[in-house]
């Protein structure tokens, strides 16, 4: 298996609890919270670990919360490259209303980064890049980190490693404008894709057409667009594929996209072609939504769902 490095500049301690009903103006008595290390790249590393693989996680940690997060990462069996982030590492809270099943997700922005700290992080990432491996940049960027950060990472990597980027907002818009020459893999969800396309992508064919157009424009060698319960679409120079799992009951969508990326990258690292890796990602994402809170997936659920996720050309 080729080595994998995940990058998380804006990690969090994820707290998840239940409450009978969310109402304004009163004290809401929550259940004992589940506590997990969180943030896009960390969740990817957690999923890889759950599925029997290993990765190294570059993580920016700050203050007392950062120390607690480091302990949670170590307890999860994930090797880290720790970097001194500014201020205190953030926390996030997911509250599930048991009466309706609705989830309320409260995400803090994280401390602001200076240009000097961004440069220092890039220098540390440069030393951590696994030659011939894969690098995953996933999740939000903290305040102060420029939208072209994925391009800066790509320039660092050169031909040493493949890069997968899963982001949103201004960094995604920069990528879609061709801001990262030779980007290997770009992933987004259907809402982000529709925003970039300037129109709804209602059908699998429309999603595949848009993904193929991004590949043809040179935005990335491979583009993946998630369609929620309708699975995901992948396009590259060889063709387009769609994979979806059998229907499942959704308990928590937290971390499903990161779980997809973890399973997808792990399959690639083990030598699977992209369309096969797509099926592994879709099965893992479906397995993630049937667990509660921030638990991610169970390997036995992924194995059970995988046969239903066979990729089909679009």
N, C-alpha and C positions, 0 to 999 in steps of 0.2 A: 504494500500500500504506500502511495506517495504521501509525503508529509503535508499537513494542513495547518495554516496559521489563520486565526480569526482576529479581527480588529474591532475593539469596542472603545470608542472615545467617550461615550456618554452612558456608562453602565448605571445600574440601579439595584438597590435591594427591593425586590418585588414582594409586597404584602398583599395577601388576598384573604378576604373574610366575607361572611354572609350576614345579612340583616333581613328581618321579615319584610320591611317596607322602607323605602327611601322617601323621607318627608322633610320639608324645610323647617327650620326654627326650633327643632327639638333635638335632644341627645339621642343618637341612634346607637343602640347597644349591639355591637357586632360580636360574632363568634371569635374564638381564638384564631389569630391569623396564621396562614401558611406563609413561610418565609423562604424565598428562593433567590439565588443570584440572577439578575436580569440585565436586559439590554441586548440588542440584536445579535452581536457577535458571540456574547456569552451564551445566549440561548442556543445558537448554532453549535457551539462546543458542547453544551449539555446534551443536545440531541445526538450528536456524534458519539458521545460517551455512552449514552443509554443504549444505542444501537450496536455497541461492541467495538467502536473505533476509538481513535485517540487524535487529539489535536492540541496545539498550543494556542493559548489565548493571550493576545496583547490587550491589556486592560489599564485604563487610566484610573487611578485610585486617589482619593483625597480625604484627609481628616479621619475622624473616628469612625464614620460610616464606611469609609473606604477600607479601614482595617477590619471591620466586621465583614464586609463583602469579601475580602481576601480569604478570610476563614471559611466562609460559605463555599467559595470556589474550591478551596483545598479539600473540603469535606466531600465535594462532588467528584473528586478524583481528576481534576483538570489541571494540567501544567500551565503556569502563567508566566508571562513577561510583564512585570509590574512597572508602570510608569507613573510618576508623580503628577497627578492632575491638580487643578486649582480648587481651592475652597473645600467644601464637603461634597463627597459623592452623593448623588440624589437618591431619593426613595420614590417609589410609585405605589399606588393603592388601587386594587380592583375590588369592588364591592358587588356582590351578587344579591339581588333582591329575591328572596326565596319564594315570595308570593307569586311572582311573575316570571322568574328566570332571567330577567333583564340584568345586564352587567353595566356597571358604571366604572369607568377607568380614569383615574386622576394621575396625570403625568407631569412631573415637575421638569423645568428646563435644564437644570444643571448649571454649574458656575461658568462664568465667561472665561474663555481662553484668550491669552495674549498672542500676538504674532510670534514672539520668541518661543512660547511654549509649543505652538504648532510646529515650528522648525525643529525643536528638540524632539518632539514626538516622531517626526519623519525620520530624523537621524537614528532614533532607537528602532523604529520599524525596519529601516534599511539593514541594520545588523541582525534582525530577527528573521528576515525573509528566508524561507527554506528553498534552497536551490532545487529546481525541478519539481517543486511542489505546487500547492494551491493556496491562494490568499483570499479570504472572504471579508469584505467590508460591508457590514450590515448594521442597520439601525440609524437612528437620528444622529446628527452631528451637534455638539454642544454650541452654545452661543460663542461667537468669535472665530469659529473655524470656518474658513471660506468655502463657498459652494463648489469651488474647483478642487477640493481636497481629493476626491477620487482620481482626478487627473494627476495630481502630485504623487499619489501612491503608485499609479500606473507608471509614471516616469521613473520612479525608484526601482520598480520591478524589472523593467526592460524585458529581456527574454529569460530571466531567471525563474519566473513562476507565473502561473496563470492567475488571473484576477476575476473574481465574481463580485459584483456590486448589487446590493439590494438596499435602495434608499428611496427617498421621496422629496417632495418640495423643490426648493431651488437646486440642490445637487442633482436631482433627477432631471430637471429641465436642462441643466448644463450638459449632462450626459447625452440627452436626446438631441441636443443641438450639435452633437459631434465633438464634445469637449474632451473626449478621451480616445485618441487614436489607438487602434489595436486592442480595445477592451474585449476581453474574452467572453464574459457572460454578464448579461444584465437582466435582473428580475424586477417585476413590479406587479401590483395588483390591478384588478379591472378598473377601479375608480381612477387610479393614477394614469392608466393607459387611456381611458376615455378623455381625461383632462388634456393629455398630450395630443390626442387625435382631434380634439375639439368637437367630438360627437360621441354618442353612446355606441358601444360595441356590443350589440345585443346577442349576436350569434357567435358560435365557435368559429365559423368561417370568417366573420368580420374581425375577430380577435387575431386569428391566424394571418389574415391579410395585413393587419397593422404590424404584427410582429415581424413578418417577412419584409415589410417595407423598411423597418428600422435596420434589419440586417443588410438589405440592399443598399441603404444609404451609408453603410459603414459605421453605424452607431455601436454595434457589437457583433462579434462573430456568432453569438447565440443569444436569443431573446426569449425569456419566459414570462408569460402573463398569467397570473392566477385569476380564476373565475369563480371563487368561492365554492359553493357546493357543487358547481359544475366542473370542478377539477382545474387543470392548468393546460396551457398551450405552450409548446416549444417550437421555435423556428430557427433553422440555421441554413447554411448554403446547400445542404443536402435535401431539405424538405421541411415539412411541418407535421407535428403530431399533437394529438389531444389525449389526455388521460384523465379519467375520473374514477372515483371509488364507488362501491355500492353505497346506498343511502345509510347515513348514520345519524344518531340522535346527538345534537350539539349540547354539551354541558358548559364548555368554556372555549372561546376562540383565542384566548391569550396564548401567544407563542406559536400558533399554528404555522404562520409563514416562516418563522425561523426554524421550526422543526422540518418543514419542507426543505429548506436550504441545507440543513444538516444532513438529512438523508440523501439528498441529491448529490452533494459534494462527496459524501462518503462513498456512494456508489461509483462516482467518477474516479475517485482515488483508488478504488479497488479494480478499475479497469473496465467498467461498464460503459457502453456507448450512451450518448446524451438521452436518447429516447427511452432507454431502459432506466437510466437514472431518474428521468421524469416520473416514471411509474413508482419508483421507490419514494420519491418526494411526495407524491400525491397520497400514497398509502400512509406515510408518516404523518402528513398534515391531517388526514381523516382520523388517524389514531389519536392525535393530539386533542381534537375537539371533543372527544368522548371522555376525556379525563377532566377532573375538576381543577379550577383555579389555574395555577401556573405550573402544573405537574408535567406538562409536555406529553410524551407518549410512552406506551409500554411495548417492548419488542414483540410480544406475542400477538398484540393487536395489529401491528404492522404486518407481520407474517400472514395473519388471517385475511387482511384486506388486500394484500398485494395481488393475488390472482385476479381480482376484479378490476385492477388498474392497468391492465395491458394497454399500451399505447396504440392508437390508430392513426394512420395518415389522414390529414385534413385536405 
